Amino acid sequence: MSNDRVRDGDVPPGPAPDRRTPLFWRVAAVMAGAAVLWYVFLPLVREPFPDDSQVGFARWATALFVTATAVPMVWAARRYLDRRPWDGLRLTGAREGWWPFLVGALAWAIPGFAAIGVALAFGWVEIVPAVPATELVGSLALLVGLVLLYEALPEELIFRGYLFRNLNAAMAAWIAVAAQAALFGLWGTALWVLSNGWEVLGERAVLFFSMGIVLGCLRVVTGNVWTCIGFHLVFQVTAQAVLGGQLFEVRGGEEAFMPVLVAPFVFGVLVAILLWRHDGNWRARVLDPVG
């Protein structure tokens, strides 16, 4: 007779215990790290550069610093708090990521530029270059690099990469979308309140939460963070190029241009679904792969 039977009182072997830091503390640690990075360190990095140009030394210094610190922060959290591989964040390589990136860029560009075209055609706004064409092209190219390094890549890696990945492992995708949007809204609004005062609270809270919802939905649709980066990049480059008067001048008032920016937030997810030909699994929890 075999001696392999489990005796009374023995505990049969089961799955190895989860040695990860609890979810609450993982989320809190990365949120705290992002707050310290943007609220404490960035003003110190920017201080020696009194240049307020959109593509000046101050912005390049802060952009390079953000990416150079945010990426290692997420890597460390992934390794020591999650104890999971980097691949689980779904910030894939160029071979797999170029199409999701393009889907995200087009999700903003198609409805956004269509709305701009309608506004121009009906004379609601007039957009004219504020600098010569050669300078404009160079400045736009620099602005793309700055937005990618300062905002699109680090913010999407933290919120739609790390935080969404951890939340979606514990809850349905649609709940994870709302949760990370609330965290993004809290973080972004606090940044603006600290720098501009309480009068911007309502406006920025709505903006950041709405943006977080749309970007989270794009993350579910394609399952790839590059989609969120593409949408974020085109949105911010367009907004910063047109608003502020350094590269373009809006005749008719910048307030008339603001409604144009709403169109991609209304139709962007639908465009992504049509391009991707799949709308994601909104009710599923996606377990974080161990290896």
N, C-alpha and C positions, 0 to 999 in steps of 0.2 A: 504493500500500500504506500502511496506517495506521502512524503512528509511535508509537502508544499501547502497543505491546507492551512487556512488561517485559524489559529486557536482562539477560543473565547477570550475576549478582552484585548486582543491584538487590533491595531488600527491599520486597515489596508492602506497601501501606498496611494497617494493622491497627487494632485498638481503641486508644484513647488510654491511656497508662499510668495506673495507679491512683496518684493523688497523696496518698491518705489515709495517716495515721499507721498503722503496723502494728497489728493487732488487739490483741496483748498490751499494747501501750502505751496504746491507747485505753481498754481495760478497767482497767488499772492506774491511769491518771490519774483516771478517774471514781471508782474505789474510794478512792483517796487523798483526793480532794476530799470525798467523803462522810464519811470518817473524820475529817478535820480539822474539818469543819462540826459533826458531832455530838460528837466527843470533846474538841475544843479550844475552839471558839467558843461552843457552847451553855452550858457552865458559866459562862463569862464574862458572857453575856447574862442568865442566871438569877440570878447572884450578888446584884445589887441588890434582888431581890424575895424576901424571906424568907417568902413566902406559900405554904403547902403545900396550899391548896384545889384541888380538881379543876378548878375553873373560875376560878381567881384570876388576878391580874396576872402572876405568874411564868409560868404556862402560856401565857397569851395572848402575852406577850413572846417566848417561845421559839417558839411556833407560827408567829407572823407572821415571825419571823426566818428560820426554816427554809424556809418557802415562798418568801420574798423572796430567798433566796440559792441554794437548790437548783435552782429553775427556771432562773435565768440561768446557773448552772453547766452544766446539761445543754444549754441553748441554745448556749453557747459551745463545748462539746465537739462538739455536732452540727455546728456551722458550721466550726470550725477543725480538728478532728481527723477527723471523719467526712467532711466536705465533702458532706453530703447534706441534703435538705430536712427540715424539722421534721415534715412530714406522715408520713414513714416510721416515726415512733415509734408511730403509731396512738393518740395521745391526741387524739381527734377533737373537733369542736365539739358543742354541745348537741344539735343537730338529729340528728346521727348517733350521738351517744354516750349518749342517755338510755336507750335500750332495753338496750344492753350493761351500763350501770350498774345498771339494775333487775334484769337477769339475775344479776349478781354479788351484789347485795343479797339477792335471793331464794334464791340458792344457799346462803347462810349462814342466812337467816331461816327457811326452811321446815324443814330438819332441826334447826336450833338451837332454835327456839321449840317445835317438836314434842317435842324431848327435855326441854325445861324443863317443858312441860305434863305429860308422863309423870311426871317427878320430883315435881312438885307433887301430882298425882293420887294417887300411891302413898305420899305422905308422906315421901319421902326427904329433901326439903328444904322449907323454908318461907321465902318471900321477902316481906318486909314493908317498906314505905317508911320511911326514917329521917327524912324531912322532910315538911312539909305538902305537899298536892297541888299547890298553885299554885307553890311553890318548886321542886318536883320537875320540873314541866313546863318551867319556865324553865331549870333546871340541865341537863336533858337536851338542850334545844335548843342551849345553849352548848357542851355536851360534843360534840355532833355537829360543830359548827364547829371546835372545837379539834382533834378527832381528824382531821378532814379536812385541816387545814392543817399539823398537826404530824407526822402519821404517814402517813395513807392516800395523799394526793396526792404528797408528795415522795418517799416510799419506793417507791411503785409506778412513778412516773415514772423513777426511777433504775434500779431492778432489773428490773421487767417491761416498762419502756419502753426506756430506752437500752441496758442491758446485754443484755437478751434480743434486742433488734433486731440488735445487732452479732453476737452469738453465733449466732443463727439464720441469718444470712447465710453463716456459715462451716461450719455443721454441721446435722445433722438436728434437727428440733424437739424430739424427746424427749431428745436429748443436751443441747440448749440449756437445756431445763427443768432438768435435773439440775445443769448447770454454774452457772446463775444461782442455783439454790437453795443450792448450796455456798457461793457468794460471799455470799449473804444470810445464811446461817448463820454464816459467819465474822465478818461485820460486826456482826450483832446480838448474837452471843455475846460478842464482844470488848467491846462497849459495856456489857453487864451484868457481865462479870467485872471491868472497870475500876471500876465503881461499887459492886459488891456482893461482890467477892471470888471466889476460885476455887471455892468450894463450889457455885456456881450453874452451873458449866461444863457438866456433863452434861445437866441439865434444859433449859437454854436452847439448847444446841446441837441437841438433838432437836426442840425447839419451833420454832426458826427454820428449820431445814432442812425440817421437815414442812410448815410454812406456806409456805415458798418453793416446794416441789413443787406444792402445791395451787394456789397463785396462778399459777405458771407454766403449769399445765395449763389453768386458766381462760383465760389469755392465748392459748393455742393454740386452744381451742374456739371463741372468738368473734373472735379476731384484734384485740381492742380492749382498751386499758389500762383503760378505764372499768369493765370487768367486775371487774378486780382491785381497783380502788378501792372499788367497791360492796361486795364481800365483806369487804375489810379494814375498811371503815368500820363496817359492822354488827357485825362481830366485836368490834372494840375498844370501840365504844360500849357494847355489852352487857356485856362483861367488866369494863370500868372502872366502869360504873354499879352493877353487882351486887357486885363485889368491892371491898374497902376500907372498906365501912361508912359512906361519906359520904352516899350517896343511898338505898341499900337495905341492909337487914340480912338476912343469911342465917342462919336459925335451924336448927341441926343441923350447923353448921360449914361453912366455905367449901370444905373438902376434899371434902365430899359434892357440891358444885356443880361442881367441876372436871371430872368425867367427862362432864357435860352438854355442855361446850364441845367435846368431841371429835367429836360426831356430825356437824357440818358438814364437818369435815376428812375424814370417811369417805365421806359421801354428797353433799357439795357439788358436786363435778365432775359426778356423774351427774345431779343436778338441773339444772345448767347445760346439759348436753347435751340433756336432755328439753325444756327451755324454748327453747333455740337451734335445736334440730332439726338439729344438725350437730356432729360431734365433732372437726373440724379435721383437718389433714394432719400426722400425727406423724412421718413419715419424710422430709419434704421440707425442703430448704434454701430459704429465701425470700430472694431477692436484694434488696438494699437499693436502692430506686429512686433514680436520679441526679437526676431532676427531674420 
